[in-house]
Structures are given as C-alpha cells and as structure tokens.
Amino acid sequence: MMRKIYILIVCTFWAMNFFAQQSAVTPKRFFNIQKVVIPAILQVEEGSVYFEDADGNQTINAQEVCYIHMKVKNVGRGDGYGCQAVIRAEGTVSGISTSNQSLSVIKPGEVRAIKFPITTSMLTKNGEASFMVQVTEPNGFGTEEQTLVIATHEFDAPNVQIVSYKILGNASGVLKKRDIFALQVMLQNTSHGKAEEVRFDIHFPEHISWMGGDDQRIDISTLEPGETKIFQYELAASTNAADVVNIPIHLSEKYGKYAKGTEIVLRFGQTVSGKNIVVESHQQEYQEIRKGSLISDVDENIPVTSVKNSNTFALIIANENYNSVGSVPYALNDGSIFKKYCEQTLGIESKKIHYLPNATGNQIKTEINWLQNVLGVFENARAIIYYAGHGLPDESNRTSYMMPVDASPRDLTTCYKLDDLYSLLGNMPASQVILFMDACFSGSNRGEGMIVSARGVALKAKAGQPQGNMLVFSAAQGNETAYPYAEQQHGLFTYFLLKKLQETRGDVTCEELGDYIKTKVQQQSILESNKSQTPCVTPAVDVATEWRTWKLR
C-alpha cells in the first residue's frame, strides 16, 4: 500500500515538471477575447463658430447674456457617447460666468449645434477675454480647441430724469387761475446705459385739475441712451389754488437707483410761452449724449454780474400774438429772456426795465414817453430798446413800420412808423441809444409766408437812418425775412445776440457783437432754410466811428 502511494506521488511531480518545461519553450495557446470599439470622430463645421450678444455690438457688456455658437459633426463610424461641450475663459473675466455641457449621443453623420451661454454681472470690467471652446470625446476623438477673443465692457448705468419742462399759456402770455394752460414735460435718459422698466408718475395737487382725468402713471419698457419722451397735460387751476403750486413727478427704473424725480413749480401771474414746441425723440451717438431740453441753451446758465449799470434804462417790446395776422414764433420768449440778460448780465436794475409782452399801439407810445422822461432827468443816461415782432412796408413808398398787436396791415395809421421812432429816440437826451430790431420790414412773416396773404412777394423796404447818438442792430436787410430758430425757440437774430452775451458775460463791444451776429445768422439761415438773412449794424452819422467801442454795460 505504501509503495503504491509513493509511486503516485512521484508520477505527479514528474508530470508537473514536464508541463512546466513545456510551457517555458512553447507559447500558451489560451484565447483572449476583447470587445472591438468603433469610435466617433468629431470635427468643427467650417464657419460655424460665432459670437452672439443681445445688443449686437459684439462686446460682452455687464448685465448681458451672450452666447458662443458652434456646430460639430461626427465623421466617424461609431456613436459619440459621453461627449462634453467644454468652455474656458482667460483675460478680463471678472463678473463673467460660463458652464460646460454634457451632450447626448451623437450619431455617425450627425451635425450637432451647440450653444455656450456667457452670463455677466455688475462686476464685469473693461478689457478683453479669450474663450476656448471644444467638444471632448472619451477616446480622444474630440474637436480641436477654438479660440474667440471678445471685448468686455463694464456696467453703464442709465440716468433717467426730467431734463426740461415748459408751461404753455393762452394768448395773454400770463399764467392765470381759471384759464386752461398746458404743462409740457421732457423725460430723458442722459447716460450711456439703457434704462429698462421706466415708470413716470405725475401727481396734480388739490385745486389743479387735469382735463384728462386722474393722476397718470406711464410705464415705458426701455429708454435708450439719449432718448427723450415728452408728456403734455392740459390743466386748470381753481380760484382756491395757492399762488405757488408744486407738482411732484416720481421716476423709477429697473435697478431702483438710476432715476431722479423732481417738482415743477407753478407761479400764477408768471409770464409763459404761447407756443407749443414739439421736440422729436432721438438717440445720440454714444460719445455725444446731449441733454434734451424744451428751452434754449441761452435760456439757462445766464451769467450774473456784480456790475451795477445804474444809468441804463431798457424798453423791451415782444409781440407774438396778433389780433389780425399770424403770430411771430418765439417772440415772447425772445423778450422775456432778453429782459433776464438785461437784469443779470448787464446789471440793469429791474425798476429801470419796462417789458411789454404783446403790446398795443397805445402801450408802445406810452412807454416811449416813459423812456424820454427818464432819460431827461438822469445825467449821462443810456437807453437799450429791443423789439421782436412784425414789421411791414408801405407798398407805395417802401417806408418801414412796426406793428403793434392791435394793428391792421391794411391800415398803416394803426402801425408805428420807423422813421418816427428814430426821430424820437435820436432827439432824446441820452449819451447812447442802442436799438435791437428782431423784425423784417419786407412784409414777410417770421419764417414762411406773408403778413398780408394777397401780397405775393416780399418788398425791399427802406431801412431808415438813425439819428443823434443812435446805433441800430437790424435782423435782416431789404427784402429778406427774419427767420425763427425752432431748435432754440428764439428768433435767429435774438438767439445769437443772447449767445454772445452769454459767452462774453456781457463784456463785449458793439463792433464785436455785430460781427458775431452777422456771421452766425448768415451761416445758420443757410443751414436752416437755405435762404439768406443778413443782419446789419447802422450807426447815426454823429457816432459813425465811436460806436465800435460802445458796450452794453
């Protein structure tokens, strides 16, 4: 028994040794079964990579959602499993967020459109960012990386505010209780950021009635940089209304901090405009946003002098609303603003300025008498006379006439002969008499048309000759028209008269003033109407040379 066991053990070891020797010299013949993988191969479609932004300026702006688009095609024979759309950014990336995307299976031959969102915040800065995009594939058959370099721009805040308002009265030119008047308000976004969800809310106080109903709230979806909106309300005040009334306007926008309301102050008895000015909404270039206004740039920022012009007297006549002929656009504004320049810039005391809005013939004669009287009792006194309104010629002899508001162009006896005015002023005991005439005497309206519709052509009126110590600034010559400057809401002549006073703070010689007005009016009349308007300065013989150094203060 023991012998059999021994033989079995020896045989087992021998067999094991034999097979070990065989395996050292003979390859193994075992089968290795592996899975065959057919990969997807991804390529970027030519011309498919591009950047999209909301405003189309090809810049990543703060508070904007943008996208990078790309198309990839599986040109391999296998399905694309586990693919990833990957984006990374370098450079000015403050406030910019991106994210990768997992893609579903991309079949052989399939073209897949991919959209990478880019979101920004208030922290986005000015600069440039590089974005690298690609689609990865687990077996290494993804797309090559595509790089886009895109400008970035910080947050541009809007600035929504009431930039101007205007009160439009009736023909009297005075704001009165129980009379219907209009309030015109201009809203503007004066900054470079787009304003969204803008709300305009106006409240009319007790005893002020809006003809349109209750208080009004207006929602405006967007207000582009520089864009304006105009709102107009017809109002009436009862006799119970206070003499000074505040009308609050509340403004708001999307972010709750870039809109500023205001209060409009109504003073009953104040002089107001008789003309409704319509200003079209517009958007300026990014670098040149100009604050909109319902009033002229010369109506604001009027220089104030400390000089006391104690021996100067002023008579201002502004005729806009006529009884029998068409109006003279902006004449009331011309006169009222010239009065402010007399007070603030030329230093003339208010009590020494007489202002006649829409003056009748008798009123003009009365005030000429006042001027003659005061000049007679003040030593070395000076006079400044300003007239804005209609003028017309005598058709038979071309003599020029000023028109009071109650005059008839068909009855020259109701008008004021210019030669008579020159004679009176020239004989006044004044060291200087300076007359500004924003009128033409050809029979034309200020602008287009004729004062008398039956007269078809403008007549070449006689200019008249100043007398004594007189100097006359005239808006136009011969058969020319004195034009309005609608954008600035003044007569063209008056606007540049005021503009020069504003620029020089009133410290300007009459020669400098005349040269400036002539040049600017000639240029602007061609630009505005393609017609000539030629102001002129005419001195009396007695002051033929010395007038050049005269000043208004």
NORZIDA-V11236 format. One record per pair of residues at least 12 apart in sequence whose ideal C-beta (glycine too) atoms are under 6 Angstrom apart, sorted by the first residue. I is the first residue (numbers start at 0). GAP is how many residues later the second one is. D is the distance in whole Angstrom. If there is no record, write none. Layout:
{{I/GAP/D} {I/GAP/D}}
This chain:
{{37/39/5} {37/40/4} {38/37/5} {38/39/5} {38/100/5} {38/102/5} {39/34/5} {39/36/4} {39/38/5} {39/40/3} {39/97/6} {39/101/6} {40/34/5} {40/35/3} {40/100/5} {41/30/5} {41/32/6} {41/93/5} {41/95/6} {41/100/5} {41/101/5} {42/30/5} {42/32/5} {43/28/6} {43/99/5} {44/26/4} {44/28/6} {47/22/6} {47/23/4} {48/21/5} {48/97/5} {49/19/5} {50/17/6} {50/97/6} {50/99/6} {51/15/5} {52/13/4} {58/92/5} {58/94/5} {59/90/5} {59/92/5} {60/92/5} {61/58/5} {61/60/6} {61/62/4} {61/92/6} {61/93/4} {62/92/6} {63/56/5} {64/54/5} {65/52/4} {66/48/5} {66/50/6} {67/48/4} {67/65/6} {68/46/6} {69/44/5} {69/63/6} {70/40/6} {70/42/5} {71/40/5} {71/63/5} {71/71/6} {72/38/5} {73/32/5} {73/34/5} {73/36/5} {76/31/6} {78/26/5} {78/28/6} {79/26/3} {79/57/6} {80/24/6} {81/56/5} {82/20/4} {82/23/6} {82/52/6} {82/54/5} {83/16/6} {83/18/6} {83/52/5} {84/16/4} {84/18/6} {84/29/5} {84/50/5} {85/14/5} {85/48/6} {85/50/6} {86/29/5} {86/46/5} {87/44/5} {88/40/5} {88/42/5} {89/40/5} {90/37/5} {90/38/4} {90/39/5} {91/33/5} {91/35/3} {91/36/6} {91/37/5} {91/60/5} {92/36/5} {93/29/5} {93/31/5} {94/25/6} {94/26/4} {94/28/3} {94/29/4} {95/24/5} {96/22/5} {97/20/6} {115/17/6} {121/33/5} {123/28/6} {123/30/6} {124/29/5} {125/27/6} {125/28/5} {126/25/5} {127/23/6} {128/21/6} {128/23/5} {129/17/6} {129/19/5} {130/17/5} {131/13/5} {131/15/5} {132/13/5} {155/36/4} {155/37/3} {156/34/6} {156/36/5} {156/101/5} {157/31/5} {157/33/5} {157/35/4} {157/37/4} {157/100/5} {158/31/5} {158/32/4} {158/99/6} {159/29/5} {159/35/5} {159/38/6} {159/91/5} {159/93/5} {159/99/4} {160/99/5} {161/87/6} {161/100/5} {162/23/5} {162/25/4} {162/128/5} {162/129/5} {163/22/4} {163/129/4} {163/130/4} {163/131/6} {164/20/5} {164/99/5} {165/18/4} {165/128/4} {166/16/6} {166/105/4} {167/14/4} {167/105/6} {167/108/5} {168/12/5} {168/103/4} {170/150/4} {172/98/6} {172/101/6} {172/159/5} {172/184/5} {172/185/6} {174/93/5} {174/95/5} {174/97/5} {176/60/5} {176/62/5} {176/64/6} {176/91/6} {179/54/6} {179/56/5} {180/54/6} {181/50/6} {181/52/5} {182/50/5} {182/52/6} {183/48/5} {183/110/6} {184/46/5} {185/42/6} {185/44/5} {185/106/6} {185/108/5} {186/13/6} {186/42/5} {187/40/4} {187/104/5} {188/34/4} {188/36/6} {188/38/6} {189/101/5} {191/33/5} {191/94/6} {193/28/6} {193/30/6} {194/28/4} {194/58/5} {195/26/5} {195/58/4} {196/56/6} {196/57/4} {197/22/4} {197/25/5} {197/55/5} {198/20/6} {198/53/5} {199/18/4} {200/16/5} {200/49/4} {201/14/6} {201/47/5} {202/12/5} {202/45/5} {204/40/6} {206/31/5} {206/33/5} {206/34/4} {207/27/6} {207/29/5} {208/27/5} {209/23/5} {209/25/6} {210/23/4} {223/59/5} {224/64/6} {225/57/5} {225/58/4} {225/63/4} {226/54/6} {226/56/5} {227/53/5} {227/64/4} {242/25/5} {243/23/5} {244/21/4} {245/17/5} {245/19/6} {246/17/4} {247/15/5} {248/12/5} {248/13/6} {270/65/5} {272/59/6} {272/60/6} {273/46/6} {273/47/6} {273/58/6} {274/54/6} {276/17/6} {276/212/6} {295/192/4} {295/193/5} {295/194/6} {297/200/4} {297/201/5} {297/204/5} {298/38/5} {301/38/5} {301/42/5} {302/42/5} {302/202/4} {303/40/5} {304/40/6} {304/42/5} {306/40/4} {306/246/6} {307/39/5} {308/37/5} {308/38/4} {308/39/5} {308/244/5} {310/67/6} {310/69/6} {310/70/5} {311/36/5} {311/70/5} {312/39/5} {312/61/5} {312/70/5} {313/28/5} {313/34/6} {313/39/4} {313/70/4} {314/39/5} {314/52/5} {314/56/5} {314/70/5} {315/19/5} {315/22/6} {315/23/5} {315/39/5} {315/70/5} {316/39/5} {316/42/5} {316/70/5} {317/13/5} {317/14/5} {317/16/6} {317/17/2} {317/39/5} {317/70/5} {318/12/6} {318/39/6} {318/40/6} {318/70/3} {318/86/5} {319/12/4} {320/37/5} {321/83/5} {322/82/6} {322/83/5} {323/84/5} {324/84/6} {324/126/5} {325/119/6} {327/61/5} {327/62/6} {327/118/5} {328/117/6} {328/155/5} {329/154/6} {329/159/5} {329/160/5} {330/57/4} {330/58/6} {331/25/6} {332/156/6} {333/54/4} {333/156/6} {333/157/5} {333/160/4} {334/53/6} {337/48/5} {338/14/6} {338/16/5} {340/160/5} {344/156/5} {344/161/4} {345/160/5} {345/206/5} {345/207/4} {346/206/6} {353/13/5} {357/47/5} {358/45/6} {359/44/5} {359/46/5} {360/43/4} {363/40/6} {363/52/6} {370/12/6} {371/56/5} {374/53/5} {374/54/5} {374/55/5} {375/53/5} {379/51/5} {380/49/5} {381/48/6} {381/49/6} {381/50/4} {382/47/5} {382/50/5} {383/50/5} {384/50/5} {385/50/5} {386/50/5} {387/50/4} {387/103/6} {388/50/6} {389/13/4} {389/61/6} {390/48/4} {390/49/6} {390/50/4} {391/17/5} {391/51/5} {391/59/6} {392/48/5} {392/50/6} {392/66/5} {392/68/4} {393/18/6} {397/63/5} {397/64/5} {398/63/6} {399/18/4} {399/41/4} {399/61/5} {399/64/6} {400/14/4} {400/16/6} {401/14/4} {402/12/5} {408/42/5} {408/43/5} {417/46/5} {418/45/5} {421/42/6} {421/44/6} {421/45/6} {424/45/6} {425/41/3} {425/42/3} {425/44/5} {431/37/6} {431/118/6} {432/36/6} {432/37/5} {433/37/5} {434/37/5} {435/37/5} {436/37/5} {437/37/5} {437/53/4} {437/55/5} {437/56/5} {438/43/6} {439/36/4} {439/41/5} {439/42/4} {440/20/4} {441/16/4} {441/17/5} {441/19/6} {441/37/4} {442/12/6} {442/15/6} {442/16/5} {443/14/5} {443/37/4} {445/36/6} {445/38/5} {446/37/5} {457/21/4} {459/18/5} {459/19/4} {465/72/6} {465/74/4} {466/73/5} {467/72/6} {468/74/6} {469/70/4} {470/68/5} {470/76/5} {471/66/5} {472/64/6} {473/62/5} {474/18/4} {474/60/6} {475/57/5} {476/57/5} {476/59/6} {479/53/5} {482/42/6} {482/46/6} {482/50/6} {491/29/5} {492/28/6} {492/42/6} {495/21/5} {495/24/4} {495/25/6} {496/20/6} {499/13/6} {499/16/5} {505/47/5} {508/40/6} {508/42/6} {509/37/6} {509/40/4} {510/37/4} {513/23/4} {516/18/5} {517/17/5} {520/12/5} {520/14/5} {521/12/6}}
